[in-house]
Amino acid sequence: MIKQRPIILAIVGDSAAGKSTLTNGLVQILGADRVTVVCTDDYHKYDRQERAQLGITPLHPDCNYMDVLELHLERLHYGQPFLKPVYEHSSGTLIRPEYIRPREFVIVEGLLGFHSAVMRQFYDVKVFLDPPEDMRTAWKIKRDTSKRGYKPEQVLAEMKKREADTLKYIRPQREHADIVVRFHPDEGVKPQDAGPNLNVQLVLRPTIPHPDLTYLIEGTHHAPTDIRLRLGRDGGRPVDFLEIAGNVNADNAKRLEDAIWQHLPDLRPVREDQFGDYQDRLEVKHSHPLALSQLLITYHLLRKYSNLAQIPMAPPVAALSRLQTSPSADSE
């Protein structure tokens, strides 16, 4: 029997969009011994000092070994090991490579994970993080001043330098996601005053099959008001919008949790109160919307894992060039 290939999730978003926070919860649910995490930012060509001299930002594809990343994603897809470069964010330097052997689940997170059709074809689930810019700015200042030694004015100046590349290379990747996650405060509330009560809007595109949550549609019997499912359009395409209030009632959150996992009764993981945590400087806080977002994404990973359990893995494709020239290379 041929071993099942890994299930690969991609999480893409701009700097400080919440990729690591989302990833940490998924690892907590699935178990660290079953998950390999690969950061695409490790594929930077230049360290921080070299980027400053060249006048290039890490958001630009030319600042990254995109071709090597494509090759490594192919190896991940077939469960094969490789030697991954490592970029140390705290010092801005390139350090000793890391030997990667993929486990049952692989989370690929970073800035440019959806950049090419070759990369996108290797993912089972694609997630894009899309916080409002003022929210992301607040998060980036908080993170970079507490963990990376920057001053607030330095963070803002760096964000200004990256603005053009954000618009050209990061934002367009949103259209390739199966799920778009947008944490945001209530209208009129400043990001720094929102605390743990951030709302979340999940754009659920029909590119993957989502669990049946029709009981949440407004007007149905006993539909909660703090969790809503509505039909709409995003970028001209029909989608479902799942909206969870930051102050969601604990019983309603539990009901949504049960509704998700009734579709996979044999694969239910840890309870919701055991994940959904995030770091606020030195304090760890819990968020129901974050936990439920992590739970929905985990559902998709476990569903894919279960579906592939009886399917033997195909032999590897010998040449990456065949993938690059194939008209069906992008599954979308």
Secondary structure as the mmCIF struct_conf table of DSSP 4:
data_model
#
loop_
_struct_conf.conf_type_id
_struct_conf.id
_struct_conf.beg_label_comp_id
_struct_conf.beg_label_asym_id
_struct_conf.beg_label_seq_id
_struct_conf.end_label_comp_id
_struct_conf.end_label_asym_id
_struct_conf.end_label_seq_id
HELX_LH_PP_P HELX_LH_PP_P1 ILE A 2 PRO A 6
STRN STRN1 ILE A 7 VAL A 12
BEND BEND1 ASP A 14 ASP A 14
TURN_TY1_P TURN_TY1_P1 SER A 15 ALA A 16
BEND BEND2 ALA A 17 GLY A 18
HELX_RH_AL_P HELX_RH_AL_P1 LYS A 19 LEU A 30
HELX_RH_3T_P HELX_RH_3T_P1 ALA A 32 ARG A 34
STRN STRN2 VAL A 35 CYS A 39
HELX_RH_3T_P HELX_RH_3T_P2 THR A 40 TYR A 43
STRN STRN3 HIS A 44 HIS A 44
BEND BEND3 LYS A 45 TYR A 46
HELX_RH_AL_P HELX_RH_AL_P2 ARG A 48 LEU A 54
TURN_TY1_P TURN_TY1_P2 GLY A 55 GLY A 55
TURN_TY1_P TURN_TY1_P3 PRO A 58 LEU A 59
BEND BEND4 HIS A 60 HIS A 60
HELX_RH_3T_P HELX_RH_3T_P3 PRO A 61 CYS A 63
STRN STRN4 ASN A 64 ASN A 64
HELX_RH_AL_P HELX_RH_AL_P3 MET A 66 HIS A 77
TURN_TY1_P TURN_TY1_P4 TYR A 78 GLY A 79
STRN STRN5 PHE A 82 GLU A 88
TURN_TY1_P TURN_TY1_P5 HIS A 89 GLY A 92
STRN STRN6 THR A 93 ILE A 100
BEND BEND5 GLU A 104 GLU A 104
STRN STRN7 PHE A 105 GLY A 110
BEND BEND6 LEU A 111 LEU A 112
TURN_TY1_P TURN_TY1_P6 GLY A 113 PHE A 114
BEND BEND7 HIS A 115 SER A 116
HELX_RH_AL_P HELX_RH_AL_P4 ALA A 117 ARG A 120
TURN_TY1_P TURN_TY1_P7 GLN A 121 PHE A 122
BEND BEND8 ASP A 124 ASP A 124
STRN STRN8 VAL A 125 LEU A 129
HELX_RH_AL_P HELX_RH_AL_P5 GLU A 133 LYS A 147
BEND BEND9 ARG A 148 ARG A 148
HELX_RH_AL_P HELX_RH_AL_P6 PRO A 152 ASP A 165
HELX_RH_PI_P HELX_RH_PI_P1 THR A 166 ILE A 170
HELX_RH_3T_P HELX_RH_3T_P4 ARG A 171 HIS A 176
BEND BEND10 ASP A 178 ASP A 178
STRN STRN9 ILE A 179 HIS A 184
HELX_LH_PP_P HELX_LH_PP_P2 PRO A 185 ASP A 186
TURN_TY1_P TURN_TY1_P8 GLU A 187 GLY A 188
HELX_RH_3T_P HELX_RH_3T_P5 PRO A 191 ASP A 193
TURN_TY1_P TURN_TY1_P9 GLY A 195 PRO A 196
STRN STRN10 ASN A 199 LEU A 204
TURN_TY1_P TURN_TY1_P10 PRO A 206 THR A 207
BEND BEND11 ILE A 208 ILE A 208
HELX_LH_PP_P HELX_LH_PP_P3 PRO A 209 PRO A 211
HELX_RH_3T_P HELX_RH_3T_P6 THR A 214 LEU A 216
STRN STRN11 ILE A 217 ILE A 217
TURN_TY1_P TURN_TY1_P11 GLU A 218 GLY A 219
BEND BEND12 THR A 220 THR A 220
TURN_TY1_P TURN_TY1_P12 HIS A 221 HIS A 222
BEND BEND13 THR A 225 ASP A 226
STRN STRN12 ILE A 227 ASP A 234
TURN_TY1_P TURN_TY1_P13 GLY A 235 GLY A 236
STRN STRN13 ARG A 237 ILE A 244
TURN_TY1_P TURN_TY1_P14 GLY A 246 ASN A 247
HELX_RH_AL_P HELX_RH_AL_P7 ALA A 250 TRP A 261
TURN_TY1_P TURN_TY1_P15 GLN A 262 HIS A 263
BEND BEND14 LEU A 264 LEU A 264
HELX_RH_3T_P HELX_RH_3T_P7 PRO A 265 LEU A 267
BEND BEND15 VAL A 270 VAL A 270
HELX_RH_3T_P HELX_RH_3T_P8 GLU A 272 GLN A 274
BEND BEND16 PHE A 275 PHE A 275
STRN STRN14 ASP A 277 ASP A 280
TURN_TY1_P TURN_TY1_P16 ARG A 281 LEU A 282
STRN STRN15 GLU A 283 HIS A 286
HELX_RH_AL_P HELX_RH_AL_P8 HIS A 288 LEU A 308
TURN_TY1_P TURN_TY1_P17 ALA A 309 GLN A 310
BEND BEND17 ILE A 311 ILE A 311
HELX_LH_PP_P HELX_LH_PP_P4 PRO A 312 VAL A 317
BEND BEND18 ALA A 318 ALA A 318
HELX_RH_AL_P HELX_RH_AL_P9 LEU A 320 THR A 325
TURN_TY1_P TURN_TY1_P18 PRO A 327 SER A 328
BEND BEND19 ASP A 330 ASP A 330
#
